[in-house]
């Protein structure tokens, strides 16, 4: 049996949300309704107010053969309802073709979470005088594509903690 709160959330997600909520409220017991409304109010208040974002660690791989190791630490900046993350980035070539040890490129990462419940990230990597844009969708890691000058469609996998 579904709870009243689940029914309220489902009703709000439908087009006729207001009339559905009224029908649910009429059928609910008065004491349960008070508890359900207070829980629903808390849930919707949490959705409406952006959570205080903390620094995040970014790790991952880039390249057609995952030959680049990506590490970064990004700090949040909130403007209105939008939170963007930015910070220092290190890309280290860990592929087999390195002859004099791994090549490292330092730079910056900047990204923001987009989509309902932050299901995507979009951003910019700047390193070695190049700017690469990227877009990735959530899963166990953010999997996507990086677009760099001279190369297109470079696979990118990032974990944001």
C-alpha positions as CSV (number, residue, x, y, z in Angstrom):
1,X,0.0,0.0,0.0
2,X,1.4,3.4,-1.0
3,X,1.8,6.1,1.5
4,X,-0.1,9.4,1.3
5,X,3.2,11.3,0.7
6,X,4.0,9.1,-2.4
7,X,0.5,9.7,-3.7
8,X,0.9,13.5,-3.2
9,X,4.3,13.5,-5.0
10,X,2.9,11.4,-7.9
11,X,-0.1,13.7,-8.1
12,X,2.0,16.8,-8.4
13,X,4.0,15.3,-11.2
14,X,0.8,14.8,-13.3
15,X,-0.8,17.6,-15.3
16,X,-4.0,17.7,-13.2
17,X,-1.9,17.8,-10.0
18,X,-4.1,20.3,-8.1
19,X,-7.3,18.4,-8.6
20,X,-5.6,15.1,-7.8
21,X,-4.2,16.5,-4.5
22,X,-7.7,17.7,-3.5
23,X,-9.2,14.3,-4.2
24,X,-6.4,12.6,-2.2
25,X,-6.9,15.1,0.7
26,X,-10.7,14.5,0.8
27,X,-10.2,10.7,1.1
28,X,-7.4,10.8,3.7
29,X,-8.0,10.7,7.4
30,X,-7.6,14.0,9.1
31,X,-4.8,13.0,11.4
32,X,-2.9,11.3,8.6
33,X,-3.4,14.3,6.4
34,X,-1.7,16.6,8.8
35,X,1.3,14.3,8.9
36,X,1.3,13.8,5.1
37,X,1.0,17.6,4.4
38,X,3.9,18.4,6.8
39,X,6.0,15.7,5.1
40,X,5.1,16.9,1.7
41,X,5.8,20.5,2.7
42,X,9.3,19.4,3.8
43,X,9.9,17.5,0.6
44,X,8.9,20.3,-1.7
45,X,10.8,22.9,0.4
46,X,13.9,20.8,0.0
47,X,13.4,20.6,-3.8
48,X,12.9,24.4,-4.0
49,X,16.0,25.4,-2.0
50,X,19.3,24.5,-3.5
51,X,21.5,22.4,-1.2
52,X,24.7,24.0,0.0
53,X,27.3,22.6,-2.3
54,X,30.6,21.4,-1.0
55,X,34.0,21.0,-2.7
56,X,34.1,17.9,-5.0
57,X,36.8,15.6,-6.1
58,X,36.8,14.7,-9.7
59,X,38.6,11.6,-11.0
60,X,38.3,9.8,-14.3
61,X,39.7,8.9,-17.7
62,X,39.8,10.5,-21.1
63,X,40.9,9.4,-24.5
64,X,40.0,6.8,-27.1
65,X,41.9,4.1,-25.1
66,X,41.4,5.8,-21.7
67,X,45.0,6.9,-21.9
68,X,44.6,10.1,-19.9
69,X,44.0,10.1,-16.1
70,X,42.0,13.1,-15.0
71,X,42.1,14.4,-11.4
72,X,40.7,17.7,-10.1
73,X,39.3,19.4,-7.1
74,X,36.4,21.8,-7.8
75,X,34.9,24.5,-5.6
76,X,31.3,25.5,-5.9
77,X,30.1,29.0,-6.8
78,X,26.3,29.6,-6.5
79,X,24.6,32.4,-8.4
80,X,20.8,32.5,-7.9
81,X,19.6,28.9,-8.5
82,X,22.7,27.8,-10.5
83,X,25.7,26.2,-8.9
84,X,28.9,25.9,-11.0
85,X,32.1,24.1,-9.9
86,X,35.6,25.1,-10.9
87,X,39.1,24.3,-9.8
88,X,42.6,23.0,-10.8
89,X,42.9,20.0,-13.1
90,X,45.8,17.6,-13.9
91,X,45.7,15.3,-16.9
92,X,48.3,12.6,-16.8
93,X,49.1,10.4,-19.9
94,X,49.2,6.8,-18.6
95,X,49.1,5.1,-21.9
96,X,51.8,2.6,-23.2
97,X,53.3,5.1,-25.7
98,X,55.1,7.3,-23.1
99,X,58.9,7.0,-23.6
100,X,60.2,9.4,-21.0
101,X,57.7,8.9,-18.3
102,X,54.1,10.1,-18.0
103,X,53.3,13.5,-19.6
104,X,51.3,15.8,-17.3
105,X,49.2,18.8,-18.3
106,X,47.9,21.2,-15.7
107,X,44.8,23.3,-16.2
108,X,41.3,24.1,-15.0
109,X,38.0,22.4,-14.9
110,X,34.6,24.2,-14.9
111,X,31.3,22.4,-14.9
112,X,27.7,22.5,-13.8
113,X,25.1,19.8,-13.2
114,X,22.0,20.0,-15.4
115,X,18.8,18.1,-16.0
116,X,16.3,16.8,-13.5
117,X,18.0,15.7,-10.3
118,X,21.4,16.5,-11.9
119,X,21.4,13.7,-14.4
120,X,24.0,15.4,-16.6
121,X,27.1,17.6,-16.3
122,X,28.4,20.1,-18.9
123,X,31.6,21.9,-18.8
124,X,35.0,23.1,-20.0
125,X,38.5,21.7,-19.5
126,X,41.3,24.2,-20.1
127,X,44.9,22.8,-20.3
128,X,48.1,23.3,-22.3
129,X,46.5,26.3,-24.1
130,X,43.5,24.3,-25.3
131,X,39.9,24.5,-24.4
132,X,37.7,21.4,-24.6
133,X,34.0,21.3,-23.9
134,X,32.3,18.2,-22.6
135,X,28.9,16.8,-21.9
136,X,28.2,13.6,-19.9
137,X,25.2,11.8,-18.5
138,X,25.0,10.2,-15.1
139,X,25.3,6.5,-14.3
140,X,27.8,4.9,-12.0
141,X,30.1,7.6,-13.5
142,X,29.4,10.5,-15.8
143,X,30.0,9.1,-19.3
144,X,30.3,11.5,-22.2
145,X,32.2,13.1,-25.0
146,X,34.9,15.8,-25.0
147,X,35.3,18.2,-28.0
148,X,38.8,19.6,-28.4
149,X,40.3,21.7,-31.2
150,X,41.6,19.2,-33.8
151,X,39.9,16.2,-32.3
152,X,36.3,15.4,-32.0
153,X,34.4,12.9,-29.9
154,X,37.0,12.1,-27.3
155,X,35.5,9.7,-24.7
156,X,35.4,11.0,-21.2
157,X,34.4,9.2,-18.0
158,X,34.3,11.2,-14.7
159,X,33.4,10.4,-11.2
160,X,32.3,13.4,-9.1
161,X,32.5,12.9,-5.3
